[in-house]
């Protein structure tokens, strides 16, 4: 419970109408408003929260934060007029929950690919070393050992601060979180105190939301622009946007690379299907991960852990014991050694990275079958590009549904096929279950099947409904009938 005026220290209020009521909770969804709530009228892409102010007041809101006063003002309600409701919500949420990130060492991970793996491995590492930590990721949220279902890569400012207050109250010292471009653009991370920031890479993604690649870069960069001088920032300089992130960044800056001299340098000594021998910071270590993209992820983890004050030898020892993240280059092997790899790769660059890794571990005579699709109601420009990448690497590519949402699955496949007009080594099977089963039927003993796009997801969105669907379950079932069983 907080008084309204106690939450306004970091808010630039244009006008305050009404008294100073006691606030019991914060909410931006009018359907969840209860007595004593402060309601934030957020202007979204699909709806305007100002339209729901009367409904919020009917449900018991005592404060309304808005960008313009409604035509009718309720004398029993206090109104705070601000320039941007999202910015005000972040500031008020941090104050309502007593600024929890001032009591945590919070590290944010941003980039197109590698965010989930990097954040999760940092969480796994610190928990394995005996520290209590929190995790906010695409796959799951964790408070110590407790798990909470993930709804967004980076949740809204109210939920973020609420969870981090729980982390502090339950004794967590660290929190590792993914920072999505949407979260940065919508100011969800404003007023959070970051100990450090990590940049993995930047490629084609989310242009359906940001409009242009330039705006996508700007959203990512804003995370670094707003770091404090007490924080540190680590960027991958093998990505051309790494140095861009550091421009105007006030934090202490560090660089990592697999190609050139940097503050944190890694060399791949040997790569096998079940792991890699690496030299990180001049020290040799065997890890249970494979692929150049994972070498980048592990270097990022190493950099963050050492900058948080952990002894480098302890970091490398723990790295050697960690396991891959669910749905990230996750392997399922049949009795006859046919291997299926399930990976979340859903952008052209991520798919290219995974396929390049498979090429590096693939032996002569091993055929490669690639199952992939593209999401509906999302950026259409990457569809032909992903199809082109698939057919360039695959013995046979199978184009199928990802999450078609409200688009026609066949129309999505038409967009993909437009990128491979002259290719002959592909099939189109819109039913994802049938596509996976077909891939296992085409594969001979010892071949490799890549099932890309959904990774850890255990659902498929068709229309506006979520149906249970798990690529890993489906490939195991298919292997039972086409390759005896899995091991």
CORDA-V893768 format. One line per field, one symbol per residue. phi: phi as a letter, one per 20 degrees, with the letter a starting at -180 (. if undefined). Layout:
BEGIN
phi=???
END
This chain:
BEGIN
phi=.cfgffddgddeeeacdoecfedeadbddgfdfcgnfdddeeedfdbdgffdfgfffgeofdccdbebfffddefededdecfcffffffffffffellfffdceecdccqfcnfffffffffgffffeneecdccbfeadccmefdcgedcgcfffffgffffffgffenfecbdcfdefffffemfefmeeefbccdeabcfalffeencfffffgffffgffefefeecccceefefegfffefmeeffdcccaddbfafcccceebccgdrbecddlndebececcogffffgffffgfffffenefgffffffgfefdgfgmdledcdegemfddddbfgccgffffffffffffdfefnfecdddbbcfelcgefeffffffffffdefcdcebfddfleefgffffgfffgecgefcebcccffffffffffffffegnfdddddodlffdbcedmddedfacgfffffffffddcmadc
END
